[in-house]
Amino acid sequence: MKNKQIQTYWQQYCQRNNIVAEAESWAFAEEYADYLLALVLAGQKTATCAAKASYLHDQDPLPSAGEFKIILDSRQQPGAIIKLSSVEELPMNQVSEVFALAEGEGDYATWYRVHQDYFTRSLSEIGITFSDDLLLVCERFDVLDLAPLSYDQWLAFARRLLQQQDCAKLEALMLLQHLSGKSRSFILAFGETLLSGVEIQQLTALLLRRLQGEPMAYILGEREFWNLTLKVSEHTLIPRPDTEILVEKALELAAEQIAQPTVKTYRILDLGTGTGAIALALAKTLQQKFSSHCNIHVTGLDKIPQAVELAKENQQLNGIENVTFLVSDWFTELAPESQFDMIVSNPPYIDQADPHLARGDARFEPLTALVAEQQGLADLNQIIQQAKPYLRSGGWLLLEHGWQQGQQVRSLFTKNAWQQVETVKDYADNDRVTLAQLV
């Protein structure tokens, strides 16, 4: 074995399980060592393969069923103990889809492409040309034990895997906070605390989701917005800082109107409420400032029932009473006589051909919350055309939109005879929210 830590780990495992045996220690292919170990730790990888030609070139013995192996990370530290359950030699083009899936790296097509690339590179170094009938040694294994990891050790492992992320250190810490339930200060102060095997498996499964690009908000199940903690799900858009621009402007306008002595009630409608972020932020802030002399109420509508249920959960989570959430496709379920002092919305406004849909968080968010027809303007146009009957005289309509849509949205407002049309820029100095008044 390669170092004392590996020897100690194996000896302790043998003593606990009354085993007398030898074990070989090795890491997966060097550049993938940590990632492939992570798949094992998460319970997603129970198979591996290698070119038989590599064994012959290195004069290494072929593996046999029943052998114990200690899998190492990229720093040659023990990660797990496995036992080979079967070993089979097969041409690569005869490897089954079942085996490919057991390798844990994706579907069969992905498995074939990744292994073809790897074997082409690695075998060329020893003068062998890849072919589809390359003979592989295919091993199935059982995971017997996960090596102990402390908070500090797991964080270091996670940071290595997340190194391509902008906030690798922070994201690793957030995952550990989420699963352990411990505060950041506790984790940093007691970094020697050992994780259980179950915790290692669960943490690494979360880590792998992040490596696939899944947004942290979906992994953690929540996102901070304004001064609220909001649950999120795959049925809703993830609240973004840019939407706080809409909240800020809405609060400014609402405060001006509520300050008038004659205003005793103030009603706001949030269209396409999603998580309830805008509705809850407005309801909470206005209630705190003006509840002594004005009855504040916000109604949030969404056509997705699961989104409405989530918004209600967020209402309860944040202890906000002056909000009602209903299922409605824009205005369809509102009574004709319903009127509000303000209407706000962050509707879908991305064109379905926009390449940004294939990048970042948008890859995982529901298209119904992102995409609109007419180059992204269809829902914005519909709201502008249909909102007037639901606004009191002097009321405001505020719409979030894409950073290049400011001029088009202003034109839609003007075309439909709205007054006081104005566009507000976001934190990056891009057009983000356009508003207009019913006079």
N, C-alpha and C positions, 0 to 999 in steps of 0.2 A: 504494500500500500504506500501511497505517495507521501503522507505526512502523519504525524502523531494524532492529530485531531480525527483523521479518518479512521485510524486504528482504534482509537478510544470509542468512537461512535459504533463501530462494528462489534467490538468486544462487549460493550454494554447491551447492544441488541441481542447478541448471542446469549448472554447471561440471563436476560429477562425472559428469553424464549427457550432456554435449555437446548441450544443448538451448538453443535460442533461442526463447523464448516469453514471453508475459505470463501472469500468474495473478492472479485476484481473491482477496482474503482476506475471510472472513466467519465469524461464529459462528452456530451453530444458535439457534433461538428462545431468547431471553435467559435465561429462568428454567431452561431445560433444557440450556444450552450445555455445561456440564461433563459431564452425564450422557450426552448424545448423542455428545459427543466420546469419552467412555470406551468407548461401544459400538464406535466406529470403531477406536480403539486396540486393543481386544480382538479385532478381526476379526469382530465380530458384526453390524456394520451396513455394508451396501454399497448402500444406497438411501435416498433422501429425497424429500420432496414439499413443494410449497407451493401455495397458492391462486393461480391465474393473476390473479385480481382484485387481489391485493396487488402483483404486478409492474406491472399497469396503473396502479394508484393512485399508486405511487411513481415511475412512469415509468422503471422499470428495464428493461434489455433481457432478453429471455428467454434462458435458458441453451441451449447447443448441445453436442452430442456432440463430444468431442475437447478441450474446454476444461479447463484446469488450475485447481484451486481449493486455497486454503490454509485449512484449518479452524482456527479460533481457539478458545481456551478463554474462560471468563467474564472473564478478566483481559486479554483481547486479546493473548495470547501464542500463537505458532504451535504447533499440535498435530500436524498431519498434512497431507500433500499428496495430493490425489486427482485423478483424471482421469475426466471424465464419459464413460461408454461408450454411453449411450443417453438420450434425452430424449423423453418422450411426454406428450401432453395427453389426459387421461381424466376423465370424470365420476367423482366419488368412489365412487359405488355400482357402478362398473364396474372398479375397481382389483382386480387378482387377489390371491388368497391368497399366491401366490408372491412378488409384490412386497411385500405387507404383511410377510411373514416376513423378507424381505431388509432391512427397516427395523430389525430386531433388537429390537423393543420388546415382543415377546410374540406370541400367536396372532392370528388375523385379527379375532376379536371384540374383543380388547384394543386392537389397532391402530385399529379403527374408532371405538371409544368415545373413546380418547385424542385422536384427531385431530378428531372431532366436537366435543369439548369445547374443544380449542384453537382451531379455526377459528371456532366460535361466538363465543368471547371476542374473538379478535384482529380478526375482520372487523366486529364490531359497532362497533369504534372508528373505522372508516372508513365507517360507515353501510350496511354490507352484511349481509343476513340469510343465515344458513347454510341450505343445502338439501342433500338427499342427492345431487343431481346437480351439486353444486358442481364446477366445472372445476379440475382439479389439474394442475400441471406435475410429472410423475413422472420423477425422475432416477435412473439406475443408475450406479455408479461403481466404479473400481478404486482401492485404496489403494496409493500408490506409495512413500510414505516416512513414517516417524514422526519427529517433531522430537526432537532430543536432550533428555533430561531427566536431571538429577542426582538423587541421593538426596533432597536437600532440596526440589527442585522437585516430585518425585513425591509426597513426603509432604504437601506443601502442597495439591497437587491432590486427593489422597486424603482429606485432612481436610475439605476443602470438601464433598466428596460424602458423607462420613460424619457430617456435622455433627448429624444427628438421633440418632446413636448416643451412648450415655452415655460411651463411652470412645473417641471418634474418634481422638484422638492416639495412644493406646496401640495400638489395633487397626491403624492404618495402619503403625505401626512393626513390629508383629508380622508383618504380611504381608510387609514388606520383609525382615525378618530371615529369615523362612521361605524365601523364594525366593532370596535372595542367599547364604544360608549365613553371613552375617556377624553378629557380635555387635552388641548395641545400642550399646555404647561405640564400636565401629568406625564404625558408620553415623553416629552423632552427631559423631564427630571428623572424619570425612572426607565431609562432606555434599556436597562438590563432585564426588564420584565419579559418572561418567556411566553410565547404564544402557544396555545394548544394546537394539536394536529388539525382539529376541525377549523380553528381560526385561520391557520395557514392556508388550508384548502379554500375557505370562503374568501379570504383576502385576495388570494392569487386569482381566483375566478373573477373578482371585480377588476383586478389589475389587467387581466387579459381583455376584458370588455373595453377598458380605456385604450388599450393598445390597438384595438380595432377601430378606434375613432369615436366610439359612443360618447356622447356628451356627459360630462361629470354630473350634470343635473339629473339625468335619467338614471345614472348609476347610483347616486346618493338618494334619489327620490325627492329632492327638494332643491330650491333655489332662493337666494335672498333677493328681494325686490323692494325698493323704497325702504321702509322700516319694518318689513314683514318677512316671515319665513313661509314659503309657499311650497306645498307638495306639487310635484309635476308628474306627468305620465306620458306614455306614447300617444295619447289622444289629444295632447295639447302642445301648443307652441311653448318653447322655453322663454320665460320673461327675460328681456334684455335691457341693459342700461339705457339704450336709446329711447325706450318707451317711457322712461322717467321724464323725458322732455315733454311728452304729452301730459303727464300727470302734473308737472310743474306749471305749465301754461293753463291747464284746466283749473288748478287751485287759484291761480292769480285772478282769472276771470270770475270764478265763483265768489271769491272773497269780495271783489268789487260790487257784485250784485247783492250778495247777502248783507253787505254793509248798509244798504238802503233801508230806512226805518220801516217801510211798508212790507218788506219781505219777511214773512213768518214761516214759510215752508220753501224748501228748495229740493228739487228732484232732478236726478241725473240718470241718464240711460247709457249703459255700456253695451255696445253691439259686438258680438263675437267675443264674449268675455274670457273664454279659455279657462285658465287657472283662476280667474277672478282678480288678477293682479291689479288692473287699473281700477276696477270697481271698489275693491277693498282698500286700496291706497287712498282713494278719494273719500270714501265713506269714513274711514278712521280719522284722517287728518281734519276734515271739515267738522266732524262730530266733536273732536277735541277742542276746536277753536270757537265754534259758533253754537253749540247745543244749548247754551243758556238762553238764547233768544230766537233760535230758528230750528225748525224741525227738518233735519237733513235725511234724505233717503235716496239710495242708489239701487237701480234695477239692472241686473246683468243678464243678457240673453246669449244663448249659443244653440246652434242647431244640433250639436253632438251631445246626446244625453250623458255620456260618460264625462264629458267636460263639465257639464252642469253639476253633476254629483261631486266632482273633484273641487269645483269652486265652493260648493257648500261645505265640504270638508275643510277647506282653507278658511272659510268664514268662521267655523267652529274653532279651528286651531288657533286663530288670532283673536277670538273673543269679540267679534264685530257684529253688532245686532242690526244696524240700520241698513241692511242689504237684503234684497230678494233676488234669487237666481231662478230663471225659467228657461225651458226649452223653447226656442223659437228661431226660425230662419229669418234673420233680420227682423222686420217689423210684423211678420205674418200673424203671430199669436197675440199681439197687443190689441186691446180694445180700441176701436176707432177714436174714442174720445180721450184716450190717454195723451197727456201732454207733460212735457218736461222743460226744465229751465236750461238744460244742457244735454247734448248728446256727444258721446266720445266713442271712438272705435280705432282699433288697430286691425284692419281687415286684411285678407290676403291681397298682396299687391305685386307679387313676383311673376314675371312672364314664364310660361311653362318651358320655354327654350333657354332660359337663363342658365349659363354654365355654373353659377354659384350654387345651384341646387345639388350639384354633385360634389360639393366641398363642405368641409367642416360639419357643424351641428345639423345643418339643413338636410344632410343625407339620412338622418334618423327621425326627423320631425314629420308629422302628418302633412301630406301635400295639400289637403283641404284647408289647412291653416296658413299655407304659404302662397299657393298658386291661384291666379285669376286669369280669365280670358281677356282678350283685347289688350295684349301686351301688359297685363297686370292691372288694368284700369277698370275692369268690369264691375267689381264690387264697390270700389270707390265711387264710380259713376252712379250705381244703383242707390247707394246711401244718399248721395247728394240730391238725387232726383226725388227720393221718397221721404226724406226726413222732415220737410216743412210742416206737414199736418201734425206732427208729434212734438213740435216745439212751440213754446209760448212766444209771443212777440218780444223781441229783444234777446231771445235765447241764442246760444252758440252751438255750432257744430265743429268739432275738432277731429281731424283724421290724420293718423300716422300713414306715411307712404315711403316709397323708395327714394334713395338719395338723388336720383336723377329725374324724379317725377314732379318736382315742385311746380314748374311752369304749367305742366299739363293739368294738374289738380286745380291750380288757380283758374285756369281757363274753364274747367268744368263748373266751378263755383260761379264764375262770372256769367257763363252761358245760361245758368239756371237762376239768374237774378238774385244771388246772395250779395250781401253787403259786407263792408269792412274785411275784405279778403286779405289774409296775411299768412306768410310762411315763416316758420321758426326753424332755426338751424340746430343741429345736434352738437355733441361735444367735439366732433371732428370738423365742424363748420360746414356740414352738408345739409341741404334741405331735408327736413324730417317730418314736420307737422304743419299742415295747412288748416286754417280755421276761417270761419265766416259767421256772420250774424244774420238772423232773421229780423228784418226791420219792417 
